[in-house]
Amino acid sequence: MSPGGGAGNKAAAVQSVKAVMPMLLKASMAFEAGSKEQQALLRAMSSLNPIFGKAEQANMVPAGLAQMAMANKQGPLSAAPPPGIVSNNTPPPGMGGGAEGEAA
């Protein structure tokens, strides 16, 4: 039997917050150490942890699914090297790298 509308909504909200917390922590690492952006994110995490606690292993599934969905939105070239950097990766024989039949 599932919880009522109010309890179900509350449980879904708690799961949403727990799913976002690891992303906030990861985002904080993108900023310079001690920057106001990083400090704001770390303060937010400090405020959320006592109330929502750290995400438990069972709660990581929704967060993992959200992270995979975000990774898929980046597009096929998200793993491509930056402009000016030559990739050493070559496709396996028969996969058609686009240069078949051409002399190097």
Buried (B, 14 or more C-beta within 10 A) or exposed (E): EEEEEEEEEEEEEBBBBBBBBBEBEEEBEEBEEEEEEBEEBBEBBEEBEEEBEEBEEEBBEBBEEBBEEEEEEEEEEEEEEEEEEEEEEEEEEEEEEEEEEEEE
